[in-house]
Amino acid sequence: MKKFFFLVLVTTLCALMVSEILAAKPQASGYQLRIAAYQDLKKAMEQVETLKKGGAEAYVEKVPIKHKGMWYRISIGHYAGRAEAEAAGRQFKDGGVIEHYVLQRTAGGIAVPGDSSATEAAPDKKEEKMPAADKKAIARQDNKPLAPPPPVTPGKQTTAPQPLPAQPQPALAGVPKGASFESAVQTYKAGQYQDALAKFSDIDQGKLDPADKEKVLRYIADCHYVIGSKGSNRDLLSAVDGYKELLQKYPDSREENVEALYKLARSYVQLKFFYEARREFLKLYTQYPGSPHQAEALFSAADMSYRTRNFNDAILRYREYLAQYPQGPYIQKAYLGIGDAFSQLQQADQADSWYGEARKRWSMEAMGQESILNMGYHYFRNKKYADAVPVLFFYANMYPDGDETRDVLFSIARSFVEIEQYSAAIKLFSHLIERYPDSREAQESAVIMANVGVKKPGLKFPDIPGIQNYREPLRVYNAMLVQSGMGEMTEGLLFQKGYALWKFGRYGEAFESFTAMLTLFPQGRYKEEGIKNLILNINRLVEQYAAQGDFLAIARIYFKTPTDILNRNADTHATLQIGEALYRVGLLFDAKRLLETLLKTMPTGGADTERLLFTLADIENKRGRYDEAERMLQTIPLKGRTDRKLTTAMHVLKGDICLRKGLYAKAVSSYAEALSAGENLDNPAVVYRNYASALQATNAYDAAIANYDKAVNLYLAADKGPPFYPEEILVTSYQGTGECYLRQGKLQEASIVYKKSILGPPDRRQNLWALYDMGKGYVRGNKQAQAEQVFTDLKNKGGEEFWGNIIDYTVKEKAWTERYAKYLR
């Protein structure tokens, strides 16, 4: 599977790679350095990468070689003149970057036959026209590369390209006489630097004249420098001390101090003392104009500014280098360095411009591993996923075992998701899960596969590794939540789970997931999206529960939603429905607080505003604040009102207020208007019961009895469906009817109705009051025997002294009235 995946990647980019390789050849006339040739493209690319790490502008050309077939030839640079090319070749050779080269003249990008020279012996012109360097490369294809590239720093924020590494240079040509000194020099030249250091250190410097002592000190510093460059920080620190001492004690030795200052700066680089390295490179550039290291010093100063994250200064220095050395060996790296710096400064347009120019000038093979990675991540960070994919794909194919390859593949897969190439994304995520099963990328791949399963379900895939993550997204989220606990992934998992449940129409569960996320992570990265999705679920649930008349469920939503989210973010209509639900279940304080806050944000007028004001008025009515309730009702304009049902409800509320204030005639008028409107009433049985009570208070007993009967019938019919009424409606309607009959002197009818009001256990308090009213009716009708029977029954069932006292009071009240009523007329 692994091999198959990379074969797919190679096939995908094959055409692109070949075109870029063939396009890598410089097109201007001048000179180039021919280095080697390979039949294997991968080995050629490895050699190019090694040369680039050494500071050489290397590239590959696909060329036919006589009797050998097609080869990949490696060349360095393009130089306008022979002298410039030879100087560069010597520099690379002396620096140990290359072992040999052939100087080849080109015209319009084509090699001029017979016009070549080598630093060693030139090849026999009678032989094949393969450069000598090419032949040597063929003979040693399986050998190790010239020098291993330095490791790439892991992560997306990589450093600018490495400049040409310094190599040990011989100390002064002249040496003091003496066998021990000459032996030390010979040992140094033989590359035995540790032994040479010991020999130089054994020389008695006290017997040397100042000039000879200076030579010895320079050799000692050079020995430490060379040994340190192979990995000994202790020797590098000794080299730093030695060069600083030489620069201080011998300021007039200009030529020698150029080398000392250069090696001091390079020592700081290897020690990762980038601020100090930048300082010394700038000294070298400004104080020693015309030195062989001046161009590199300027470029390296820019590089050090980049490494210390002083990106603005890095850009200035890179640009200065481009202006001063338009044909220098670091032109490509300067372009890419400027692009990287602008990317780090989040100036994406500028970075795109410099990266784009670099891609026009050089192929990706010529750019090097680190620069390709920087460029790909730049496009990815700035959401230019279509640009990121080919660059990161190229990196993954060229460096399949690199430290960054796993994250690169993950970034490619994420880019595919963003550009909606879901099939490619799922297959790449599957590869990551198979190849790196215990990695962070594998975990996140599983989650993103689940996300795609929510967003784009139904795609057809074979049974590849991890495909169940796509097919069963909720299972993935639940399993990951158990694993992550309260880890950094928890917030995202709760968000994705909520979103999936929303998509599947499971709004209640989605609500729970979003509220959990916002409670646990009130300032999390998904806060804004989480609030939006929570409100969508609240709207759906409120509408659903309101249609079912399940106001208690709506109240639960209110109490589970994090503080202030409803007032600041919720849909106005949904918030109004929540407030009304709180009011209907008796949570008057919460309803009032929510609706008053909502009222401040609502425009005056409109159906929702009128509903809100009505609800607040009714809340005040239920709290016993009748005058405040009346005042709020008066704020609802009568003219232009279009909601006839609301108008009817307002008449009912006015009737309720008047009934409670004892204004019975006004109550009768308001109820009559409400009932004559012909609109559906929310609780018609309650309205008819209250209307009957108002009529009874105005002595309209027949009309009262008729409306009590309507309330009873509505109550009994409600057994089959909503609205559902409390028993209190039935009992009080029967009792009211009985009271009316008593007032009319119809004792038998009253007795029958009172008996109907006795429901459930005989000792229920409501039933006891019904017995009391029945007995009181017999007393008023002078039915002494029946009254005593009912009162005896009441005392037995009540079992309280209270009932005995109230019965005695009733009997005495009747006797007193009969005796003294004539005096009250």
N, C-alpha and C positions, 0 to 999 in steps of 0.2 A: 504493500500500500504506500509506504514512504517513497520508494523508488518511483512508483507510478505517478505519485503527486508531483514530484520534481520533474519527471519527464513531461508532464502536462505543462508545467510552468515554462520549461525550456522550449517546448513546441510553440507555446503562445507567443513567446518573445523572439523566436528565431529570426524572423524577418527583420524585426527592429534591430537586433544585435548585429546582423550581417551588414545592414545598411549603415549603421553607425561606425562599425569597424572600418568599412571601406571609405567612409567619409572622414576618418580621423587624420588622413594624410594632409600635411600642409600644402596649400595651393600657390604660395608665393615662391619666387626664385631665391636661391641662397645656398646655404649649407646645412647639413644635418649630420648627426653622429649615429652611425650604424653600430648596433651593440650585439644582437644575437638573432637567431631564427629558430622556430619550433614548428613541428607538425601538429602539436596538441595545443588548441586554443586556450585551454584552462591553464596549462603551464606557462604559456606566453603571458596570460593575464596576471598570473602570480608574479612573474618577473617584472612586469610593468608596475604592479603595486609596490614591489620592493624598491624599484627605482624612484617611484614617486615619494615614498617615505624618505628617501634620501635626498629629496629636493629636486629631482630631475623631471623635466616635462616630457615624460615618456609616452609613447603611443604605439599602436599595432597597425600593421598593414598586411592585408592578405595578398601574397604575390606568388607567381609561378617561378620555380627555380629549376633550371635545366637538369633533366634526368632525375629530379627529386620530387616533382609534383608540386601541389599547392602548399605553401608554408606561411606561417605568421611571423613576420619580421618586426623586430623591435628597434625603434629609433628614438633619438632624443632631440628635441628642440628644432627650431628653425632660426638660423643665424644669417644676418645680411651679408657678412663678409667672412673670409677664411680665417683672418686673425681672431675675430670674435669667437668663431666656432672652436679653433684650436685652444684658445684660452679657457673656454668652458670645458672642453674635453680634459685638459690638464687638471683643472680644478676638481672635476668629478673623479679622475684617476688618482690624484694625490690624496683626495679625501676618502678613498677606499670605496666609493660608491660603485665604480666599475673597474674591471681589470684591464680592459683594452677597448679600443673602438676603431672604426674606420670613418674617415672624414669623407662625406659624399656630397658632391655638388648637385643641386636640383635646379630645374628650370620649369616654372609653372607647376611645381609639385611633382615633376618627373625627374628621376635620377639621370644625370648626364653620364653616358658610358665612358669608361676610361678616365674619368676625372675624380679620382679618390686617392687618399693617402692615409696611412696608419701611423699611430704613435710608435708602434714597433716596426717590424719588417713588413713592407707592403706585399700583398699577395702576388703570386706569379700571374701575369696577365694572360698567359697561355691557358691557364686553368679555367674552370667554370667561373662565371661572373658572380659567384656567391662571395660576399665579403668574408674576409678571414674570420671576423668575429662570428659570422653565421656558422661557419664550419666548426669552430670551437664549441659553439652552443649546441650544435647537433651532436657532437661527440660526447657532451656531458649532460644530455637532457635529463637523465635520472639522478644527477647530483643534486645536492642541496642548493637552495637559492643563495645568492651572494651574501645577503644579510637579511635576517628576519625582520619583518616590519614591527614597529612598536605596537603594544596592545591598544585597542580602541577603548576609550572610556565608555562603560555601559550607560544606557539612558538616552533620552532624546536630546538633552542639552550637551552636545559634544563640543569639543574645542575646535578652534580653527586648524587648518592643515599645518603639519610640522615642517619647519624650514630645514634646509640642508644641514645635517648634523656635522658638528666639527670633528676633525680627526687630528691626531697628534702631528705637530709640525716639528722638524728638527730645531734645536736651539741654535745658537750662533754658529756660523760656519767655522770661525776661528776658535781654537781651543787652547787653553793653557798647556804648556809643556808638562810632562810628567807621566810616567808609566801608568799610575793609578787612574789619572784623569782620562787618558786615552783609552784605557781598558773600559772605564765606565761608559765612555761615548760609544765605543764599539758594541758594548752590551745593549745600550739604548737603541742603536741603529738596528740591532738584530731582533728587536722587539721583545727583549727580556727586561721589561720595565721594572719588575719587582727587584731583580738582581741589580739593575742599573741604579735604582733608588738607594739600595744599600751601599753600593760603591761610592756614589756621589756624597752620601751622608757621612761616609768614613773619611772623606778628604778634610784635612785640617785647614779650614778656611782662614784661620789666623795667619797662615804663612803665604796667602795669596794676595796679590795686589788688588785694588778695587775692581778693576775691569774683569780680572779672572774670577773674583768672587761673585760678580754679577752673573757671569756665565754659569757658574755652578748652581746658584740659586734658581736661575731660569730652568736649568735641566731638572732640578729637584721638583719644582712646581709642575713642570711638564710630566714628569713621571707620575706624580700624584693624580694629575688630570687624566692621563690615559688609563691608569688603574681604576680611578673612580668612575670613568665613563663606562666601565664594564660591570658596574653594580656596587661599588664600594662608596657609600656616602661619607664614610670617615675620610677617605682619601680625597673626595671632592671638597670637603671642608678644609682639608689641609692645602689643597690647590688654591682655594679661595683666599686663604690667609697668605699664601706665598705670592700670588699675583697682586694682591692689595699692597703687600710690602714692597714689591718691585716697582709698582706704579708710584708709590710714595717716595721711595729712596732714589729712583733713577728716572726722574721726569723727562730728562733730555734724550733718552734712548727712544726716539720716536718710532722707528721701524719695529724695534723689539716690543715696544709697549702696545702697538697696534695688535700684535698677536696675543700679548698678555691680557689686554682688555677684552678681546674677542673670546678667549678661553675662560676668562672670569665670568662673562655673561652667559656662556654656554654651560658653565658649571652651575650657575644659579638656576638655569632652566632644568637641568637634570635633577637638582635638589628640590624643584618645584617652588623656588623662591621667585615667583614671577614678578613681583613688584621690583625686587632688586635687579632682576635680569633686564627688565624694561629700562631701568635707569642707566645701566651700563651700555645697553645697545644704543640708547640715545646719545650717550657720551661718544661712543665710537663713531656714530653717524655725523655728529656735529663738530667734534674736535679733530677728527682725522679725515678731512675730505680727500678723495682720491685714493683711499686705501682699498685693497682688494675685497674688503669685507663691508664696504660702505652700503652697497645695495642690500645685502643680506641683513645688515644691522637695522636698516629702516623697516624692512619687512618684518623682522623679528620683533621690533618695538611694537608694531601694530599687532602682531600675534600675542605679545604679552599683555597688551591692553585688552584684547579679546578675552584672554584667559582670566584676567582679573575683573571681568565683566564691566570694564569701562568701554562700552560699545561705541559711544560717540567718538572717543579718541581713536579707537581702532579704525573706524571708518575714515577719519581724517588722515591717519597714517597710511592706510591701504591706498587711498586716493593719491596721496603724495607719492607713493611708490610708483603707481601707474603713470603719473605725470613725469616723474624723473627717469624712469627706466621702462619705456614702452615696449622694449624687446627683451626685458629681463627674464630670468628663469622662473620668477614667481608670479607672472602675470595672471595665470589661471587661478592660482591660490588667492591672489588679491581679489579677483572678481568674486570668487566663492566666499571669501572671508567677509567682504562687504555685504553680500546677500545674507550670510549667517547673522551678522551683527544687526542688520535691519530687522531680521526675523525675531531676534531676541528682544529688540526694542518694540516689537509688535507693530512695526510699520510695514504692514504686509505688502502694500503696493510697491514700495521701494525695493523690498526684498524680491518680489516677483520680477521686477525690472532687471535687477542684476543677475538673478538666477537665469532668467530668460536669455539675457545676452551671453552668459557663460554657455548655455546649452546650444546657442547658435554657433559659437566659436569652437567648442570642443565636444567630442562624443562623451557619453557617460563612462565608457571604458577609460578615457583619459582623465577623468575627474578623481578617481580614487574612492576607496571604500567609505571613508569618513564623510567626504563631501556629498556623496550620493545619499547617505543616511540623513545628513542634516537637511538636504533639500527635500527628501521625501517626507520627513517629519514636519518640515515647515508647511508644506501643502496640506498635510493632515491636520495640523493644529489650527490652520486657518480655514478649515472646512472646504478646501478645494480638492474634494475626494477624487474627482476624475483625473486631476493632475497627479495626485499622490500615488494612485494605483500603479501606473507603469514604472515610476521611479522606484517604489518599494518592491515591486515584482522583480525588477532588474537586480536589485540588491539581494533578494532572497535566492535568486538563481545563481548569482556569482559567488555568494558566500553562504551556502546552505548550512554550514556548521558554525557560523559566526555567533558571537555572544549575543548579538542583537536580533538574530534571525527569528527567534520565537516571538518577540514583541512585534517585529516587522510583519510577520504573517498575521498576527492578531489585528494589527492596524489595517492591513489590506482587507481582511474579512469585515471589519467594522466599516471601512470605506464602501465596500460592496453593499452593505445594508443601507448606508446613507444614499447611495445612488440607485437604490431599489433593484440591485442585482441579487435577489434573494437566493436563487439556486446556487450561484457561485459562493455566496457567503456561507450558506449552510454546509456545503462541501468542505470549505476551508476550515470552518469551526470544527467539523468532524475530524479533520486531519489533526488539528491542534489537540483535541481530546485524546486521540489515539496515540499521538507521538509524545505528548507531555501530560500524562494523565493526572499527575499530582500538582500541577502548576497553578498559579493564580490565573493565567490565561485560560487554562482548561475550565476552571470554575466559571469565569466570566463568559466563556464561550457557551457553556450550558445555559446560562441565564439569557444571553442574547438570542440563542436559538429558540428558547421559550418565548421571548418577546416577538420574534418573527412569527412564531406559531399563532400568537394572538392577533398580530397585525395582518398577516397574510396566510390564513389557514388553507389547507386543501392542496398544497403543492405536492407533487408526486416525487418521492425519493426511494431509492433502494434501502435495504436495511444496513446502512452504514453506521459506524460507531457514533453513539450519542444521538441518533435520530429521534429517540423517544423524548428527548428534551423539546424538540419541535412539536411532536404530536401530543404531548401531555404537559402543557406549560404550567398548569396549577400544581401538579405534582412536584415539578422542579422548584417552584417558589416555596412551597411548604417545606420541602426537604432542606433547601438552602437556609430558610429561616431558622430551622432547628439547629443547623450547623453553626450559623453565624452568631446566634445569641444576640448580643447587643453590639456586634462588630460593625465595621464601616459599611458593610454591604446591606445591613438590615433596612435602612431607610429606602434604598433603591428597590429592594425586594418587596417591601410593603407597598410601595408605589406601583410597581409592575403587577403585583397580585391584584391590587384594587382596580387597576386599569383592565386587566384580563376579566375580572368578574363583571365589570361594567359592560365590556364588549359582549359577554355571554348573557347579559340581561339579568344578572344576579345582583340587583341594586342594593339589597339589604346587606349582603356580605361585602360588597364593594365599599359601602358606607363604613362598615366596621374597620376595614383595612386602612382606608384613608384617615379616619379619625385616630386610629392607633399610631399611624405615621406622624401626624401633625402633633399629637400629644407627646410622643417620645422625642421628636426632632422639630421643635417649634421654629427653629431658625435654620433648618437643614437646606441642602442644595435643591431638594425637590419641593420646597415650600409652596412656591407660586403655582406650579403645575398641580400639586396636591390639592390646594384650595379650589382651583378651578374644577377639578374632577369631583371633589367632595360636593360642591354646590350642584353640579349636574345630577349626582345621585340623590341629593336632598330634594331637588325639584321633582324628580321622578317619583320618589317615595311619598312625598307629601301629596302629590296629585292622586296617587294610587290609594293612599289611606283615607284621604278626604272623600273620595268617591265611595269608599266602603263605610264611611262614617266612623272609622276607627281613630278617634281623636286621642286616645291614650297612646297609640303607636306614634302619632305625630309628636306628642309631648315627650316621648322617650328620645326622639331625634333631637329635640331642643336640648335636653339635658346631657346628651352624649357629645354634642358638637362643641369643640373648643371655644372658649370665651371670645367674644367679639367677632368671630368669623361670620356669623349670620348678619349682624348689623352692617359690617363693612363690605361684605362680598355677595350676600345671598340675593337672589331674585326677589324683587319687592312683593310680587304676588305670593310667592312661596312663604316669605316671612309673615305676611298678613295671615295666611292660612295657619301658620304655626301659632301665631298670637291668638287667633280665634279658637284653635284647638285647646290651648292652655286655658282659655276662658271657659270653654264648654266643660272641661273636666274639673273645674273649680280652682285651678291654680291662678287665682285672680292677680296676685301680686306680680308673678312672673309675666303674666300676659300683659299687664299694664306697663311694666318696665320695658318689655320688648316693643310694644306698639307705640309707646311715647317716643322711644328712640327712633323708630321707623318714621313716625310722623314728621320729625325734623328734616328728613331728607326728601320727603314727598312733595310734589307740586300741589298747590291749592287746586281744588276742583278735581273732577274725575271720579269714576266709579270706585276705584280702590281707596281713595282718600275718604269718600263718604262711608264706605264700609268700615274703615278703620275708626272714624269718629263715632259711628254707631256702636261699635264693639266697646270702645272706651266708655261711652255713656252707659251701656248696660252693665259694665263692670262696676261703675260707680253706683248704679242702682242696686246691684247685688251686695255691695258693701254698705248699703243703707244710707248712702250720701245722695239723697233724692234731688236736692236742689242743684248739686253739681251735675248730676245726670241730666236734669232738665236743661241746664245751661249748655252742655255739650251738644245736646240734640238741636238746640237753636242755632248752633254754628253750621249745621248742615243746611245748605241752601235748598229752598223748595223749588225755585224756578229753574227750569232747564234740567231737572232731574229725570233721568231716563230709566233708572232701575226701579221698576214698579214693585218688585219683590221687596226691595229695601224700604220703599215708602210704606208698604204694608207693615213691615217689621217695626218701623218707627211708630206707627199708630199703636201697635201692640205694646211697645215699650212705654209710650205715653200713658196708655191705659194702666199698665203695671204700676207706674210711679204714682198716678192719681189714686189707685186702689190702696196703695200702702200709706199714702198721705191722708186717706179718708175722704178724698174728693170723689165720691162715688158717681155723681152725675156725670162729671167729666170723664171718669173712667169708662162709664157705659157708652158715652159718645165715641171715645177713641176706639174701643173694642168693636163697636158697630161699624165704624169706617173701615177697620182692618178686615172684618168678615165680609163686608159688602164689596171689597175690591176684587174678590174672586181669584186672588193669587194664592199659590201654595204657601201654606204656613209651615214653619219649621216644626212646631210642636202644637198641632191644632187642638189636641185634647186639653192641654194646659190653658190655651187661650179660651176655649169654651168654658172650662171650669172657673177661670178668673172672671170672665164676662158674667157668668151666672152668679158669682159671689157679689159682684157690683150691683147686679139687678136685684138680688136678695136684699142688699143693704138699702135699696130705694123702695123696698116693699113691693116690687114687681114679681110676686111669687110664681105666678104661672110661667112667665118668661124665663125666670131663673130655673124652674124645674125642667123646662124644655131644653135649656142649654146644659144643665147638669146631665140630662139623659144623653145628649150628644157626646159629652166628654166620656161618659161610661162606655158608650158604644165604640168610640174610637180606641179607648183603652183595650177593650175586649178584642177588637179587630187586630190590634197591634201584635197579638200573640203569633200571628202568621208572618210577621216581618217588621222591619223598621218603619217609623221610629218606635223604640221601646220606652215605656214609661215606668216610673216607680209606682208601687202600690198606693202610695200616698194620694195619687190622682184619683184612683178608684174610690178609696175610703172617704176622702174629703168630699167627693161628688155625691156619694150616697148620704153622707151625714148632712151635707147642705140641702139635699132633697128632703130628707127627714125633717130638718129644721123648718123648711118652707111649709111642709104639710102641717106641722105642729102650729105654725103661725096661722094657718088657715083653719085650725081646729080639726084636721083630718087625722085623728089619732091612729086609726087602723092602718092607713096608708103609711104613716110615719113609722109605725111599729114594723111593718114589712120591710121598709127600706133600711131601717136601722139594723135589722137582722142580717140583711145582705152585706152590711159593712163589716160584719164580724168575720174576719178571715184568719185562717191558721190557728195556732194554739189559743185557747180561751183566755189565757192570762196575758196575752200580748197587750201592751199598753194602749195601742190604738183601739183594740177591741173593748178594753175597759172603758175608754172614753165613749165609745159607741153605746155601751150599756147605760152609762151615766146619762147620755143625751136621751136615750129611750125612756129611762125612768123619769127624768125631768119632764118629758112630754106627757107621761101619764099623770104626773102631779098637776101639771097645768090643766089637763082635761078632766081633773077630779076623778080619775080612775085609781082610787086609793089601793084597792087590792092588787091591781096589776103593778102599780108603782112599788109597793112593798115587796112583791115577788122579784122584780128586777133588781131593786136595791139590795135585797138579801143575796141574790146571785152575785152581784158586783162585790159585796163585802167578802164573800167566800173566795171568789177568784182573785181579788186584789190582794187580800191578805195584808193590807197595810192600814194603819190608823188614819192615813190621809183620806182614804175613800169614805170611811165612817164620818169623819169631820165634814167632808164636802156634801155628803148626803143629808146630814143633819142641818147644814146651812141651807140647803135647797128647800127642805120641808118647812123650816122656820121662815124662810123668805116668802113662801107661798102663804103661810098663815098671816104673816105681817101685812102682806099686800092686800089680802082679803079684808083685813081689819081696818087698815088705814088708807086704802087707795082713794076712798071718797074725799079724804082731806087733801089729796094731792091734785085734785082737778082744778 
